[in-house]
Amino acid sequence: MESYEATVETADDGTRADPEGFAVEFRNARTGQRQRFSFDQFTGGHLLHLAVAGCVYNDLYREAAARGLTLTHVSVSADGGFAGEPCASSGITYRIHVEGAAPRHALQQLVAHVQEIAEVPSALRVGADVRPLPPVVVSTEG
């Protein structure tokens, strides 16, 4: 089993972010191309939806390569809400836009396949055990 650690931490310079939404670009591990992540706020909900969109996006490229298909443009957006006490997701929807140098039916089959096998959406559908580890708490007050 592979481990996928993610870390979020303070950018120590104290700089205030632009009040508008933002985008971050990374190199895609499968294609070497730049991919853009964008959202209007940094919240747990946005990150959850980004995980869904990012997983589907990556799986489209992985499965396209396995089928010998060339994708020229991919966009995946995910949305949903939260409500209640304790807070619970009201559900997540995602939209796929795929363009490629392949017959339309081959692209449709690719999308259908990825919708069945994408790991993050599958994990959310069946549930996951989420447990905190002991925290590290440091006071800077002396």
C-alpha positions in Angstrom: 0.0 0.0 0.0 1.3 3.4 -0.9 1.3 6.4 1.5 0.1 9.8 0.3 1.1 12.4 2.9 0.0 16.0 2.5 1.1 19.0 4.5 -0.3 22.5 4.9 1.7 25.0 6.8 2.0 28.7 7.4 4.1 30.8 5.0 6.2 32.4 7.7 6.5 35.8 6.0 3.1 37.0 7.2 2.1 38.2 3.7 -1.6 38.7 3.2 -3.1 36.9 0.2 -5.0 38.7 -2.6 -8.7 38.7 -1.5 -9.7 37.3 -4.9 -9.5 33.6 -5.7 -6.2 32.1 -6.6 -4.6 29.4 -8.7 -1.5 27.3 -8.2 0.2 25.4 -10.9 2.2 22.2 -10.6 3.9 19.8 -13.0 1.7 16.7 -13.6 3.6 13.6 -12.6 2.2 11.6 -15.5 2.4 14.0 -18.3 5.0 16.6 -17.3 2.6 19.3 -18.3 1.5 22.2 -16.0 -1.8 21.7 -14.3 -3.7 24.5 -12.6 -5.6 24.2 -9.3 -7.9 27.0 -8.5 -10.4 27.9 -5.8 -11.8 31.0 -4.3 -10.9 30.3 -0.6 -8.8 27.9 1.4 -11.1 25.8 3.4 -11.4 22.1 4.2 -14.5 21.9 1.9 -12.5 23.3 -1.0 -9.7 20.9 -0.4 -12.1 17.9 -0.2 -13.6 18.9 -3.6 -10.1 19.6 -5.0 -9.1 16.1 -4.0 -12.1 14.7 -6.0 -11.3 16.8 -9.0 -7.6 16.2 -8.9 -8.0 12.4 -8.6 -10.4 12.2 -11.6 -8.1 14.5 -13.6 -5.0 12.3 -12.9 -6.9 9.1 -13.6 -8.1 10.4 -17.0 -4.5 10.9 -18.1 -3.4 7.6 -16.6 -6.2 5.6 -18.2 -5.9 7.5 -21.5 -2.2 6.6 -21.7 -3.0 2.9 -21.0 -5.5 3.0 -23.9 -3.1 4.8 -26.3 -5.3 7.9 -26.3 -4.0 11.5 -26.5 -5.8 14.0 -24.4 -5.3 17.7 -25.5 -7.4 19.4 -22.7 -8.9 18.2 -19.5 -10.9 20.1 -16.9 -12.5 18.6 -13.8 -14.5 20.7 -11.4 -16.1 19.5 -8.2 -18.7 21.3 -6.0 -20.9 20.6 -3.0 -22.0 22.0 0.3 -21.9 21.3 4.0 -24.6 21.6 6.7 -25.6 20.4 10.1 -24.0 20.0 13.5 -21.7 18.2 13.4 -21.0 19.4 9.9 -21.6 16.9 7.1 -21.2 17.0 3.3 -24.5 17.5 1.5 -22.9 15.6 -1.4 -20.3 16.2 -4.1 -20.8 16.6 -7.8 -18.1 16.8 -10.4 -18.1 17.8 -14.1 -15.5 16.4 -16.6 -14.6 18.2 -19.8 -12.3 16.1 -22.0 -10.8 16.9 -25.4 -8.5 14.6 -27.3 -7.2 13.4 -30.6 -9.3 10.2 -30.5 -12.8 9.2 -31.6 -15.7 10.6 -29.5 -16.8 7.1 -28.5 -13.3 6.2 -27.2 -13.3 9.4 -25.1 -16.7 8.6 -23.8 -15.6 5.1 -22.8 -12.6 6.6 -21.1 -14.7 9.0 -19.0 -17.1 6.2 -18.1 -14.3 3.9 -17.0 -12.6 6.7 -14.9 -15.9 7.5 -13.2 -16.1 3.8 -12.0 -12.5 3.5 -10.8 -11.4 6.9 -9.5 -9.9 6.3 -6.1 -10.9 9.4 -4.1 -14.5 9.4 -5.2 -14.7 5.7 -4.5 -13.1 6.1 -1.0 -15.7 8.8 -0.2 -18.6 6.7 -1.4 -17.6 3.8 0.9 -16.2 5.8 3.8 -12.8 6.1 5.3 -11.6 5.7 8.9 -10.1 9.1 9.8 -8.3 9.3 13.1 -6.0 12.0 14.5 -2.6 11.2 15.8 -1.3 12.9 19.0 -0.8 16.6 18.3 2.4 18.6 18.8 1.6 21.8 20.7 4.3 24.4 21.4 3.8 27.7 23.2 5.9 30.6 22.1 5.1 32.6 25.3 8.0 31.2 27.2 
